[in-house]
Amino acid sequence: MELRQGQVAVVTGAASGIGLAMARRFAAEGLAVVLGDVEEAALAKAAEELTEGGARVLARTVDVSDARSVRDLADAAFDTFGAVHVLCNNAGVGSGAEGRMWEHEPNDWKWAFSVNVWGVFHGIQAFVPRMLAGGEPGHVVNTSSGDGGIAPLPTASVYAVTKAAVVTMTESLYAHLKAEHARVGASVLFPGPHMLRTGLWESHRNRPERYAKERPRKTPYRSLDQWEAAMKDAGHEVAFTPVEEVAEHVVDGIRADRFWMLPASEHSDKQIRARSRSMLDRANPSYLDSFILD
């Protein structure tokens, strides 16, 4: 798919982090951008920045866990611009779960699934039929993670499970689009190859009351800065990938019709090989041993 002036890109989770970087990158290509996010103030700031830069912008507050809210976003996008060519289902949250899996609260799972999995499906259902009906080239990008999308980090198991689901959902979407001989492609995005400075670590700030925790946390939430400091104290230097590199990878991937938007990484490749070898050998998942805590 060629990206050109006059096309329209929709990005959820667009007020900050990867989503905002993608919106900026699409705007630089001349696309109109539709920004969706649950944080109204941050969304307004992002829209103002892009508008001042000369982009055509539509910003709408959206809760991707709510199908009606996502349909409203689609209605606004098509009513305003007449078409959508790129859809980035990017909104995501951490779960806030702690302890062993059997100690997690059901609401930790419900909240993470409502955004990270249902949010992607709601985007597909609200936009893809209308993208297909438009008959123009298009592309859907669903944001996963190496945590779960490749192999789980057991200390973040809820998040990992949701991101594994995004990979399978996108594989299925790809197959369905091919079966329809559609002009719309699909990709799954693995942001990286290193850590990213995004608001994911502070997801709890947007946790809705209907998914509130039922008991106090045993430990306070840690910010990214606090986690990085702890890693440094333990002798581990943390590498970060700029979100602008992720956005560039997305644009390149759309142009190349690349399903696996997976940046080259020795660490990721090692995980992929180890997991595949474990499955082919019908062996226990020894690739998780370094994460298993006593």
C-alpha positions as CSV (number, residue, x, y, z in Angstrom):
1,M,0.0,0.0,0.0
2,E,1.3,3.5,-0.9
3,L,0.8,6.2,1.7
4,R,-0.1,9.5,0.1
5,Q,-1.7,12.9,0.8
6,G,-5.4,12.7,1.1
7,Q,-5.6,9.4,2.8
8,V,-6.9,9.0,6.4
9,A,-5.3,7.2,9.3
10,V,-7.1,6.3,12.6
11,V,-5.0,5.7,15.7
12,T,-6.3,4.7,19.1
13,G,-4.2,5.4,22.2
14,A,-3.1,8.4,20.2
15,A,-2.7,11.0,22.9
16,S,0.8,9.9,23.9
17,G,3.6,7.3,23.4
18,I,3.5,5.0,20.3
19,G,0.1,6.2,19.2
20,L,1.1,9.9,19.1
21,A,4.3,9.0,17.3
22,M,2.4,7.1,14.7
23,A,-0.1,10.0,14.3
24,R,2.8,12.4,13.8
25,R,4.4,10.1,11.2
26,F,1.2,9.7,9.2
27,A,0.7,13.4,9.3
28,A,4.2,13.9,7.9
29,E,3.2,11.7,5.0
30,G,0.2,14.0,4.3
31,L,-2.5,11.8,5.7
32,A,-5.4,13.2,7.7
33,V,-5.3,11.7,11.2
34,V,-8.1,10.7,13.5
35,L,-7.0,10.5,17.1
36,G,-8.8,8.4,19.6
37,D,-7.9,8.3,23.3
38,V,-9.6,8.0,26.7
39,E,-7.6,10.9,28.2
40,E,-9.4,14.1,27.1
41,A,-6.8,16.7,28.1
42,A,-3.8,14.8,26.6
43,L,-5.9,14.2,23.5
44,A,-6.7,17.9,23.1
45,K,-3.0,18.7,23.5
46,A,-2.0,16.2,20.8
47,A,-4.6,17.4,18.4
48,E,-3.5,21.0,18.9
49,E,0.1,20.1,18.2
50,L,-0.7,18.3,15.0
51,T,-3.1,20.9,13.8
52,E,-0.5,23.7,14.3
53,G,1.9,21.6,12.3
54,G,-0.5,21.7,9.3
55,A,-2.2,18.3,9.6
56,R,-5.9,17.7,9.2
57,V,-7.0,16.3,12.5
58,L,-10.1,14.9,14.1
59,A,-9.9,14.1,17.8
60,R,-12.5,12.1,19.7
61,T,-12.5,10.7,23.2
62,V,-13.0,7.0,22.9
63,D,-13.2,4.1,25.3
64,V,-12.1,1.1,23.1
65,S,-13.6,-1.4,25.6
66,D,-17.0,0.0,24.7
67,A,-18.2,-1.1,21.3
68,R,-20.6,1.8,21.0
69,S,-17.8,4.3,21.7
70,V,-15.7,2.8,18.9
71,R,-18.6,2.8,16.5
72,D,-19.1,6.5,17.3
73,L,-15.4,7.1,16.5
74,A,-15.9,5.3,13.1
75,D,-19.0,7.3,12.4
76,A,-17.1,10.6,13.1
77,A,-14.1,9.5,11.0
78,F,-16.2,8.6,7.9
79,D,-18.6,11.5,8.3
80,T,-15.7,13.9,8.4
81,F,-13.3,12.5,5.9
82,G,-15.4,10.1,3.8
83,A,-13.0,7.2,4.1
84,V,-10.4,5.5,6.3
85,H,-7.3,3.9,4.8
86,V,-5.2,3.0,7.8
87,L,-6.4,1.7,11.2
88,C,-4.1,1.3,14.1
89,N,-5.6,-0.5,17.0
90,N,-3.0,0.6,19.4
91,A,-4.7,1.5,22.8
92,G,-3.5,-0.7,25.6
93,V,-3.2,-1.0,29.4
94,G,-1.2,-2.9,31.9
95,S,-3.4,-5.0,34.3
96,G,-2.2,-3.9,37.7
97,A,-2.1,-7.6,38.8
98,E,0.4,-8.7,41.4
99,G,1.5,-12.0,42.9
100,R,0.9,-15.4,41.5
101,M,-1.7,-16.0,38.8
102,W,-4.1,-17.6,41.3
103,E,-3.8,-14.5,43.5
104,H,-4.9,-12.1,40.7
105,E,-8.2,-10.3,41.0
106,P,-10.7,-11.1,38.2
107,N,-11.1,-7.4,37.5
108,D,-7.4,-7.3,36.6
109,W,-8.1,-9.7,33.8
110,K,-11.4,-8.2,32.9
111,W,-9.9,-4.7,32.5
112,A,-6.9,-5.8,30.5
113,F,-9.0,-8.0,28.2
114,S,-11.6,-5.2,27.7
115,V,-9.0,-2.8,26.3
116,N,-6.2,-5.0,24.9
117,V,-8.3,-7.7,23.2
118,W,-11.9,-6.4,23.0
119,G,-10.6,-3.0,22.0
120,V,-8.8,-4.5,19.0
121,F,-11.9,-6.5,18.0
122,H,-14.1,-3.4,18.4
123,G,-11.8,-1.5,16.1
124,I,-11.9,-4.3,13.5
125,Q,-15.7,-4.6,13.6
126,A,-16.4,-0.9,13.5
127,F,-13.9,0.1,10.7
128,V,-13.0,-2.9,8.5
129,P,-16.4,-3.5,6.8
130,R,-16.5,0.2,5.8
131,M,-12.9,0.1,4.6
132,L,-13.7,-2.9,2.5
133,A,-16.9,-1.3,1.1
134,G,-14.8,1.8,0.1
135,G,-12.8,-0.4,-2.3
136,E,-9.6,1.5,-1.8
137,P,-6.3,0.1,-0.6
138,G,-6.1,0.0,3.2
139,H,-4.2,-1.5,6.1
140,V,-4.9,-2.6,9.7
141,V,-2.1,-2.5,12.3
142,N,-2.8,-4.2,15.7
143,T,-0.3,-3.5,18.5
144,S,1.0,-6.6,20.3
145,S,4.1,-7.0,22.4
146,G,7.1,-9.3,22.7
147,D,5.7,-10.0,26.1
148,G,3.1,-12.6,25.1
149,G,3.3,-12.1,21.4
150,I,6.6,-14.0,21.3
151,A,6.9,-15.5,24.8
152,P,5.3,-14.4,28.1
153,L,7.0,-12.6,30.9
154,P,5.4,-14.5,33.8
155,T,5.6,-11.5,36.1
156,A,3.3,-9.7,33.7
157,S,1.2,-12.7,32.8
158,V,-2.2,-10.9,32.3
159,Y,-0.7,-8.4,29.9
160,A,1.1,-11.3,28.1
161,V,-2.0,-13.3,27.6
162,T,-3.8,-10.3,26.1
163,K,-1.0,-9.6,23.7
164,A,-0.8,-13.2,22.6
165,A,-4.5,-13.0,21.8
166,V,-3.8,-9.9,19.6
167,V,-1.3,-12.0,17.5
168,T,-3.8,-14.7,16.9
169,M,-6.6,-12.3,16.2
170,T,-4.4,-10.5,13.6
171,E,-3.4,-13.8,12.0
172,S,-7.0,-14.7,11.6
173,L,-7.9,-11.2,10.3
174,Y,-5.1,-11.6,7.7
175,A,-6.5,-14.9,6.5
176,H,-10.1,-13.6,6.3
177,L,-9.0,-10.6,4.3
178,K,-7.0,-12.8,1.9
179,A,-10.1,-15.1,1.5
180,E,-12.1,-12.0,0.5
181,H,-9.3,-11.0,-2.0
182,A,-9.5,-7.6,-0.1
183,R,-7.3,-4.6,-0.9
184,V,-6.9,-4.2,2.9
185,G,-3.9,-5.7,4.5
186,A,-3.2,-6.6,8.1
187,S,-0.1,-6.5,10.4
188,V,0.8,-7.2,14.0
189,L,3.2,-4.7,15.6
190,F,5.8,-5.6,18.2
191,P,7.1,-2.2,19.4
192,G,10.8,-2.3,20.2
193,P,13.3,-3.9,20.0
194,H,14.0,-2.4,23.4
195,M,11.9,-0.9,26.2
196,L,9.8,2.1,25.3
197,R,9.1,5.2,27.4
198,T,5.3,5.2,27.3
199,G,2.4,5.8,29.7
200,L,1.7,2.0,29.9
201,W,3.4,1.9,33.4
202,E,0.8,4.4,34.7
203,S,-2.2,2.7,33.1
204,H,-3.9,2.6,36.5
205,R,-4.6,6.4,36.2
206,N,-7.3,5.5,33.6
207,R,-8.7,2.4,35.3
208,P,-12.6,2.7,35.2
209,E,-14.6,2.2,38.3
210,R,-16.4,-0.9,36.9
211,Y,-13.0,-2.7,36.9
212,A,-11.8,-1.3,40.2
213,K,-9.5,-3.4,42.3
214,E,-11.4,-5.1,45.2
215,R,-8.5,-5.0,47.7
216,P,-5.5,-2.7,48.2
217,R,-2.2,-3.5,46.4
218,K,0.4,-5.1,48.6
219,T,3.0,-2.8,46.9
220,P,2.7,0.6,45.4
221,Y,2.6,1.0,41.6
222,R,6.1,1.6,40.2
223,S,6.7,4.2,37.6
224,L,9.0,3.5,34.6
225,D,11.6,5.8,36.2
226,Q,11.5,3.9,39.4
227,W,11.8,0.5,37.6
228,E,14.8,1.8,35.6
229,A,16.5,3.1,38.7
230,A,16.0,-0.3,40.4
231,M,17.5,-2.1,37.3
232,K,20.5,0.2,37.4
233,D,21.0,-0.4,41.1
234,A,21.0,-4.2,40.3
235,G,23.7,-3.6,37.6
236,H,21.5,-3.8,34.6
237,E,21.6,-1.0,32.0
238,V,18.2,-0.6,30.3
239,A,18.1,0.2,26.5
240,F,15.2,2.2,25.1
241,T,13.8,2.4,21.6
242,P,12.5,5.9,20.7
243,V,8.8,5.8,19.8
244,E,9.6,7.6,16.6
245,E,11.5,4.5,15.4
246,V,8.4,2.4,16.1
247,A,6.3,4.8,14.0
248,E,8.9,4.6,11.2
249,H,8.8,0.8,11.3
250,V,5.0,0.9,11.0
251,V,5.1,3.2,7.9
252,D,7.7,1.0,6.3
253,G,5.7,-2.1,7.1
254,I,2.5,-0.8,5.6
255,R,4.3,0.1,2.4
256,A,5.9,-3.3,2.2
257,D,2.6,-5.1,3.2
258,R,4.7,-6.8,6.0
259,F,2.6,-8.9,8.4
260,W,5.2,-9.2,11.1
261,M,6.2,-5.7,12.1
262,L,8.9,-7.2,14.3
263,P,12.2,-5.2,14.4
264,A,15.4,-7.2,14.1
265,S,16.6,-8.2,17.6
266,E,18.9,-11.0,18.7
267,H,16.9,-11.3,22.0
268,S,13.6,-11.7,20.2
269,D,15.0,-14.2,17.7
270,K,16.5,-16.2,20.5
271,Q,13.1,-16.3,22.2
272,I,11.3,-17.3,19.0
273,R,13.8,-20.1,18.3
274,A,13.7,-21.4,21.9
275,R,9.9,-21.5,22.1
276,S,9.6,-23.1,18.6
277,R,12.2,-25.7,19.6
278,S,10.3,-26.5,22.8
279,M,7.1,-27.1,20.9
280,L,8.7,-29.1,18.1
281,D,10.6,-31.2,20.7
282,R,7.5,-31.6,22.9
283,A,9.7,-30.4,25.7
284,N,9.0,-28.3,28.8
285,P,9.3,-24.5,28.3
286,S,12.9,-24.1,29.6
287,Y,13.0,-20.7,27.9
288,L,10.9,-19.4,30.9
289,D,13.5,-20.6,33.5
290,S,15.2,-17.3,33.8
291,F,11.9,-15.7,34.7
292,I,10.7,-18.3,37.2
293,L,11.1,-17.0,40.7
294,D,11.3,-19.0,43.9
